[in-house]
Amino acid sequence: MARQRRSFSTEFKMEAASLVVDQGYSLTEASRAVDVGETALRRWVNQLRAERDGVTPASKALTPEQQKIQELEARINRLEREKAILKKATALLMSDELDRTR
């Protein structure tokens, strides 16, 4: 029987990674304590350290500050796309208006 893939909340990942980063557990001890694989925990630890150094991750952020940065970057991208659409629409309407006046 195939083992079903588990998913973990960002809070759980952060707490598990902080066992290693903040509380001095080894990867092996922490992975046994929270019942996750060492590879996954190592990824979370590396991500937490990177986020604390100010690096915005490509995946979902663990720290609240990086989560807010990701939300704001997504909003900026959406607004820039909307702005580009409005620019194109304005240019199209202006060209139609110029054609009518000729």
ABEGO torsion letter per residue (X at the ends): XBBBBBBBBAAAAAAAAAAAAAAGBBAAAAAAAAGBBAAAAAAAAAAAAAAAAGBBBABBBABAAAAAAAAAAAAAAAAAAAAAAAAAAAAAAAAAAAAAAX
